[in-house]
Amino acid sequence: MNKTRLEAFSDGVIAIIITIMVLELRLPHGTDWYALKELAPVFSSYALSFLFIGIYWGNHHHLLHTVKRVTTGMMWANLNLLFWLSLIPFATAWMGENHFVSFPVATYAVLLLLCGVAFTILQKTIEKTLESNSNIKHALERVSKKGIFSLIIYITSIPFAYINPVISGMLFVSVSIMWLIPDKSIERAISNE
């Protein structure tokens, strides 16, 4: 399979995920600020998920730039990632509509964990195709430390959803801040090869 085809397919699925999420936003039932205030949890969950999808898209873009040839393993690992990402609109709507109560927040945390695991699997699958002395492989290994730390934060956010969902929300935001800008070591490694 051509790398461009894999990128185009992934970009299309991610665009559909964002479209589904925005279609879940309902019009307010009034014409004043109070009507908008009632939609704040729904919009907050949408904004958080939009940020996560954007971060995955950007990091996925950088990750696929390291690929020289697409393997069957990469295709399946990529589909695995897209599957978990495609469930984000459901968890986003459920969490927002229920005003961030414990179980939907915990479910969202589990989903973010599964997305993180799937991204890690894709990254490790790509790393296996790289030469052992490759600058790109070393850059990906450095980035994987941030990925493992993210997974630990997601695991931590699951029980916190039952203690105080706001803490889980802060943990989600901390992970998004950590990943907001893709690691420059991958870009440098690509330009050096």
Secondary structure, 3 states (H helix, E strand, C coil): CCHHHHHHHHHHHHHHHHHHHHHCCCCCCCCCHHHHHHCHHHHHHHHHHHHHHHHHHHHHHHHHCCCCCCCHHHHHHHHHHHHHHHCHHHHHHHHHHCCCCHHHHHHHHHHHHHHHHHHHHHHHHHHHCCCCCCHHHHHHHHHHHHHHHHHHHHHHHHHHHHHCHHHHHHHHHHHHHHHCCCCHHHHHHHHHC
